[in-house]
Amino acid sequence: MTLPNDNTLHASRRVLRALVVVNIAYGIAIAGLLVFSFLIEDRLFMALGVEPAADREAMIRGMRMVAFIGLLAVPLMHVILERLLNIVETVRAGDPFIVDNAHRLQTIAWTILGIQVLHLVIGFIATRTRSEVQQLDIDWNFSITPWIVVLLLFVLARVFEHGARMRADLEGTV
């Protein structure tokens, strides 16, 4: 079955696959920075702009914690991207309104919720991490939009599940 928006689906699939690669590269880069933060601490943190100070360890510890949380986000993002790829494949096959997609959307919602919790932890770390000469500045801000997206995805998952069950009931009666 050829869909009228087949080019869009093809592009979406390519973009999602590229994002999987970017996500893995991001994880490798963050892991590298974290490892280097222990191996070449002075040079790395000078390059990152951490000013020499007597209490610089608090700043370094905060930066390492943020990097570790960034590493935790990599597998979460992978879950989201893989579920989206699976959903795109069902759309390409012409049958997106299935219970599996409802479960995928719910998994995406839980995963984004997890990422948002990690985001809050990073904000907490950033506000608490400072030395006598500087504060950890990661340009963190709170936004209600991702939280609304989580709610939307939970509702959409229920809509998909209900629609799939209604269709199955209808097909069983015909």
Phi, psi and omega in degrees: 000122178268126180266149180297335181252033182300324177297320178295318179295319178298315179296319179299317179297316180295317179296316180297319178295321177295321179293328175299315179295315179299319179298317178295317178298319177302313180299318179296318180296316180294319177299319178298314178299319180296316178297312180297333179295340176263327185279316182232056188309306186299310182295318182296312184288332172294317178296328179276358175090017177280116183291143175296130178203159181298325182254034182296336182301324179297319178295315181296316178299318178297318179294322177294320178296319178296319178297318179297318178295322175301321176295322178296330181287337183299307179294329177296316178295324178299318177301314180299311183296318179295319179295320177296319176300318178296321178295316178301320179296322178290327176294316178299324180284350177089013183220069184278340186270072181235160182297325178302320178292327175299316178294323178296316179297321179294320177298318177299318179299313179297322182292317177296323175300317177299317178297322179293324176295316176300321178298319177295320178297318177299318177299318178297314179300316182297323181285337182262350185261115178202156171245183181292341184249346180199161178247151177293115183247103180244014178056044180278141173212157178266137176226137179282339185304311179298328178291324176292322177300318178301311178299316179302317181293322176297317178295315180299323177298319178293321178298314178299316181296315179296315179297319179295320179291321177297318179296319179296320177295318180295317179294331178286337180267345183270000000 
